């Protein structure tokens, strides 16, 4: 029984680490999407969606990046 308990606890720890790692990577993806939209405005949302393997759909990409693009346009 102890082996099962230890295995379960180990899997829970691994799952928590994986969840935290995913959150960190997703935040980095969002930052890079904003940078990409600002530096490569010629790329369309569908192209970006394909580029990232549909990690986020184009509507989500637009929501993530809209404020930065609007702010950039206001600065011009």
Chimera marker file (.cmm) of the C-alpha trace (Angstrom):
<marker_set name="trace">
<marker id="1" x="0.000" y="0.000" z="0.000" r="1" g="1" b="0" radius="0.5"/>
<marker id="2" x="2.848" y="2.368" z="0.768" r="1" g="1" b="0" radius="0.5"/>
<marker id="3" x="4.105" y="2.039" z="-2.817" r="1" g="1" b="0" radius="0.5"/>
<marker id="4" x="0.753" y="3.175" z="-4.166" r="1" g="1" b="0" radius="0.5"/>
<marker id="5" x="0.664" y="6.130" z="-1.752" r="1" g="1" b="0" radius="0.5"/>
<marker id="6" x="4.205" y="7.131" z="-2.697" r="1" g="1" b="0" radius="0.5"/>
<marker id="7" x="3.416" y="6.764" z="-6.404" r="1" g="1" b="0" radius="0.5"/>
<marker id="8" x="0.273" y="8.847" z="-6.025" r="1" g="1" b="0" radius="0.5"/>
<marker id="9" x="2.082" y="11.592" z="-4.136" r="1" g="1" b="0" radius="0.5"/>
<marker id="10" x="4.848" y="11.625" z="-6.737" r="1" g="1" b="0" radius="0.5"/>
<marker id="11" x="2.327" y="11.948" z="-9.566" r="1" g="1" b="0" radius="0.5"/>
<marker id="12" x="0.529" y="14.781" z="-7.803" r="1" g="1" b="0" radius="0.5"/>
<marker id="13" x="3.846" y="16.630" z="-7.375" r="1" g="1" b="0" radius="0.5"/>
<marker id="14" x="4.690" y="16.049" z="-11.040" r="1" g="1" b="0" radius="0.5"/>
<marker id="15" x="1.250" y="17.248" z="-12.153" r="1" g="1" b="0" radius="0.5"/>
<marker id="16" x="1.587" y="20.416" z="-10.089" r="1" g="1" b="0" radius="0.5"/>
<marker id="17" x="5.027" y="21.102" z="-11.535" r="1" g="1" b="0" radius="0.5"/>
<marker id="18" x="3.695" y="20.531" z="-15.049" r="1" g="1" b="0" radius="0.5"/>
<marker id="19" x="0.779" y="22.883" z="-14.430" r="1" g="1" b="0" radius="0.5"/>
<marker id="20" x="3.111" y="25.573" z="-13.131" r="1" g="1" b="0" radius="0.5"/>
<marker id="21" x="5.477" y="25.082" z="-16.064" r="1" g="1" b="0" radius="0.5"/>
<marker id="22" x="2.571" y="25.387" z="-18.508" r="1" g="1" b="0" radius="0.5"/>
<marker id="23" x="1.503" y="28.654" z="-16.883" r="1" g="1" b="0" radius="0.5"/>
<marker id="24" x="5.036" y="30.028" z="-17.154" r="1" g="1" b="0" radius="0.5"/>
<marker id="25" x="5.355" y="28.990" z="-20.801" r="1" g="1" b="0" radius="0.5"/>
<marker id="26" x="1.890" y="30.325" z="-21.679" r="1" g="1" b="0" radius="0.5"/>
<marker id="27" x="2.799" y="33.707" z="-20.169" r="1" g="1" b="0" radius="0.5"/>
<marker id="28" x="5.981" y="33.762" z="-22.247" r="1" g="1" b="0" radius="0.5"/>
<marker id="29" x="4.001" y="32.855" z="-25.376" r="1" g="1" b="0" radius="0.5"/>
<marker id="30" x="1.672" y="35.799" z="-24.710" r="1" g="1" b="0" radius="0.5"/>
<marker id="31" x="4.634" y="38.154" z="-24.329" r="1" g="1" b="0" radius="0.5"/>
<marker id="32" x="6.175" y="36.904" z="-27.553" r="1" g="1" b="0" radius="0.5"/>
<marker id="33" x="2.862" y="37.182" z="-29.415" r="1" g="1" b="0" radius="0.5"/>
<marker id="34" x="2.653" y="40.851" z="-28.477" r="1" g="1" b="0" radius="0.5"/>
<marker id="35" x="6.231" y="41.384" z="-29.597" r="1" g="1" b="0" radius="0.5"/>
<marker id="36" x="5.586" y="39.505" z="-32.848" r="1" g="1" b="0" radius="0.5"/>
<marker id="37" x="2.499" y="41.566" z="-33.670" r="1" g="1" b="0" radius="0.5"/>
<marker id="38" x="4.420" y="44.790" z="-33.039" r="1" g="1" b="0" radius="0.5"/>
<marker id="39" x="7.561" y="43.774" z="-34.932" r="1" g="1" b="0" radius="0.5"/>
<marker id="40" x="5.912" y="41.881" z="-37.800" r="1" g="1" b="0" radius="0.5"/>
<marker id="41" x="2.615" y="43.669" z="-38.505" r="1" g="1" b="0" radius="0.5"/>
<marker id="42" x="2.499" y="42.093" z="-41.944" r="1" g="1" b="0" radius="0.5"/>
<marker id="43" x="1.643" y="38.724" z="-40.400" r="1" g="1" b="0" radius="0.5"/>
<marker id="44" x="-2.081" y="38.044" z="-40.308" r="1" g="1" b="0" radius="0.5"/>
<marker id="45" x="-3.891" y="36.440" z="-37.390" r="1" g="1" b="0" radius="0.5"/>
<marker id="46" x="-4.456" y="33.202" z="-39.346" r="1" g="1" b="0" radius="0.5"/>
<marker id="47" x="-0.736" y="33.072" z="-40.187" r="1" g="1" b="0" radius="0.5"/>
<marker id="48" x="0.178" y="33.539" z="-36.537" r="1" g="1" b="0" radius="0.5"/>
<marker id="49" x="-2.371" y="30.932" z="-35.503" r="1" g="1" b="0" radius="0.5"/>
<marker id="50" x="-0.736" y="28.464" z="-37.911" r="1" g="1" b="0" radius="0.5"/>
<marker id="51" x="2.743" y="29.525" z="-36.798" r="1" g="1" b="0" radius="0.5"/>
<marker id="52" x="2.022" y="28.564" z="-33.191" r="1" g="1" b="0" radius="0.5"/>
<marker id="53" x="0.239" y="25.342" z="-34.090" r="1" g="1" b="0" radius="0.5"/>
<marker id="54" x="-3.093" y="26.695" z="-32.931" r="1" g="1" b="0" radius="0.5"/>
<marker id="55" x="-1.872" y="26.914" z="-29.326" r="1" g="1" b="0" radius="0.5"/>
<marker id="56" x="-4.196" y="29.925" z="-29.257" r="1" g="1" b="0" radius="0.5"/>
<marker id="57" x="-6.880" y="30.623" z="-31.843" r="1" g="1" b="0" radius="0.5"/>
<marker id="58" x="-6.917" y="33.907" z="-33.747" r="1" g="1" b="0" radius="0.5"/>
<marker id="59" x="-9.609" y="35.442" z="-31.529" r="1" g="1" b="0" radius="0.5"/>
<marker id="60" x="-7.492" y="34.772" z="-28.445" r="1" g="1" b="0" radius="0.5"/>
<marker id="61" x="-4.378" y="36.100" z="-30.183" r="1" g="1" b="0" radius="0.5"/>
<marker id="62" x="-6.297" y="39.249" z="-31.017" r="1" g="1" b="0" radius="0.5"/>
<marker id="63" x="-7.470" y="39.688" z="-27.405" r="1" g="1" b="0" radius="0.5"/>
<marker id="64" x="-3.948" y="39.109" z="-26.069" r="1" g="1" b="0" radius="0.5"/>
<marker id="65" x="-2.352" y="41.611" z="-28.426" r="1" g="1" b="0" radius="0.5"/>
<marker id="66" x="-5.046" y="44.241" z="-29.056" r="1" g="1" b="0" radius="0.5"/>
<marker id="67" x="-4.108" y="46.653" z="-26.260" r="1" g="1" b="0" radius="0.5"/>
<marker id="68" x="-0.429" y="46.689" z="-27.204" r="1" g="1" b="0" radius="0.5"/>
<marker id="69" x="-1.232" y="47.288" z="-30.868" r="1" g="1" b="0" radius="0.5"/>
<marker id="70" x="-3.671" y="50.069" z="-30.028" r="1" g="1" b="0" radius="0.5"/>
<marker id="71" x="-1.121" y="51.695" z="-27.714" r="1" g="1" b="0" radius="0.5"/>
<marker id="72" x="1.557" y="51.437" z="-30.399" r="1" g="1" b="0" radius="0.5"/>
<marker id="73" x="-0.734" y="53.067" z="-32.953" r="1" g="1" b="0" radius="0.5"/>
<marker id="74" x="-1.479" y="55.924" z="-30.553" r="1" g="1" b="0" radius="0.5"/>
<marker id="75" x="2.247" y="56.535" z="-30.077" r="1" g="1" b="0" radius="0.5"/>
<marker id="76" x="2.781" y="56.926" z="-33.822" r="1" g="1" b="0" radius="0.5"/>
<link id1="1" id2="2" r="1" g="1" b="0" radius="0.2"/>
<link id1="2" id2="3" r="1" g="1" b="0" radius="0.2"/>
<link id1="3" id2="4" r="1" g="1" b="0" radius="0.2"/>
<link id1="4" id2="5" r="1" g="1" b="0" radius="0.2"/>
<link id1="5" id2="6" r="1" g="1" b="0" radius="0.2"/>
<link id1="6" id2="7" r="1" g="1" b="0" radius="0.2"/>
<link id1="7" id2="8" r="1" g="1" b="0" radius="0.2"/>
<link id1="8" id2="9" r="1" g="1" b="0" radius="0.2"/>
<link id1="9" id2="10" r="1" g="1" b="0" radius="0.2"/>
<link id1="10" id2="11" r="1" g="1" b="0" radius="0.2"/>
<link id1="11" id2="12" r="1" g="1" b="0" radius="0.2"/>
<link id1="12" id2="13" r="1" g="1" b="0" radius="0.2"/>
<link id1="13" id2="14" r="1" g="1" b="0" radius="0.2"/>
<link id1="14" id2="15" r="1" g="1" b="0" radius="0.2"/>
<link id1="15" id2="16" r="1" g="1" b="0" radius="0.2"/>
<link id1="16" id2="17" r="1" g="1" b="0" radius="0.2"/>
<link id1="17" id2="18" r="1" g="1" b="0" radius="0.2"/>
<link id1="18" id2="19" r="1" g="1" b="0" radius="0.2"/>
<link id1="19" id2="20" r="1" g="1" b="0" radius="0.2"/>
<link id1="20" id2="21" r="1" g="1" b="0" radius="0.2"/>
<link id1="21" id2="22" r="1" g="1" b="0" radius="0.2"/>
<link id1="22" id2="23" r="1" g="1" b="0" radius="0.2"/>
<link id1="23" id2="24" r="1" g="1" b="0" radius="0.2"/>
<link id1="24" id2="25" r="1" g="1" b="0" radius="0.2"/>
<link id1="25" id2="26" r="1" g="1" b="0" radius="0.2"/>
<link id1="26" id2="27" r="1" g="1" b="0" radius="0.2"/>
<link id1="27" id2="28" r="1" g="1" b="0" radius="0.2"/>
<link id1="28" id2="29" r="1" g="1" b="0" radius="0.2"/>
<link id1="29" id2="30" r="1" g="1" b="0" radius="0.2"/>
<link id1="30" id2="31" r="1" g="1" b="0" radius="0.2"/>
<link id1="31" id2="32" r="1" g="1" b="0" radius="0.2"/>
<link id1="32" id2="33" r="1" g="1" b="0" radius="0.2"/>
<link id1="33" id2="34" r="1" g="1" b="0" radius="0.2"/>
<link id1="34" id2="35" r="1" g="1" b="0" radius="0.2"/>
<link id1="35" id2="36" r="1" g="1" b="0" radius="0.2"/>
<link id1="36" id2="37" r="1" g="1" b="0" radius="0.2"/>
<link id1="37" id2="38" r="1" g="1" b="0" radius="0.2"/>
<link id1="38" id2="39" r="1" g="1" b="0" radius="0.2"/>
<link id1="39" id2="40" r="1" g="1" b="0" radius="0.2"/>
<link id1="40" id2="41" r="1" g="1" b="0" radius="0.2"/>
<link id1="41" id2="42" r="1" g="1" b="0" radius="0.2"/>
<link id1="42" id2="43" r="1" g="1" b="0" radius="0.2"/>
<link id1="43" id2="44" r="1" g="1" b="0" radius="0.2"/>
<link id1="44" id2="45" r="1" g="1" b="0" radius="0.2"/>
<link id1="45" id2="46" r="1" g="1" b="0" radius="0.2"/>
<link id1="46" id2="47" r="1" g="1" b="0" radius="0.2"/>
<link id1="47" id2="48" r="1" g="1" b="0" radius="0.2"/>
<link id1="48" id2="49" r="1" g="1" b="0" radius="0.2"/>
<link id1="49" id2="50" r="1" g="1" b="0" radius="0.2"/>
<link id1="50" id2="51" r="1" g="1" b="0" radius="0.2"/>
<link id1="51" id2="52" r="1" g="1" b="0" radius="0.2"/>
<link id1="52" id2="53" r="1" g="1" b="0" radius="0.2"/>
<link id1="53" id2="54" r="1" g="1" b="0" radius="0.2"/>
<link id1="54" id2="55" r="1" g="1" b="0" radius="0.2"/>
<link id1="55" id2="56" r="1" g="1" b="0" radius="0.2"/>
<link id1="56" id2="57" r="1" g="1" b="0" radius="0.2"/>
<link id1="57" id2="58" r="1" g="1" b="0" radius="0.2"/>
<link id1="58" id2="59" r="1" g="1" b="0" radius="0.2"/>
<link id1="59" id2="60" r="1" g="1" b="0" radius="0.2"/>
<link id1="60" id2="61" r="1" g="1" b="0" radius="0.2"/>
<link id1="61" id2="62" r="1" g="1" b="0" radius="0.2"/>
<link id1="62" id2="63" r="1" g="1" b="0" radius="0.2"/>
<link id1="63" id2="64" r="1" g="1" b="0" radius="0.2"/>
<link id1="64" id2="65" r="1" g="1" b="0" radius="0.2"/>
<link id1="65" id2="66" r="1" g="1" b="0" radius="0.2"/>
<link id1="66" id2="67" r="1" g="1" b="0" radius="0.2"/>
<link id1="67" id2="68" r="1" g="1" b="0" radius="0.2"/>
<link id1="68" id2="69" r="1" g="1" b="0" radius="0.2"/>
<link id1="69" id2="70" r="1" g="1" b="0" radius="0.2"/>
<link id1="70" id2="71" r="1" g="1" b="0" radius="0.2"/>
<link id1="71" id2="72" r="1" g="1" b="0" radius="0.2"/>
<link id1="72" id2="73" r="1" g="1" b="0" radius="0.2"/>
<link id1="73" id2="74" r="1" g="1" b="0" radius="0.2"/>
<link id1="74" id2="75" r="1" g="1" b="0" radius="0.2"/>
<link id1="75" id2="76" r="1" g="1" b="0" radius="0.2"/>
</marker_set>
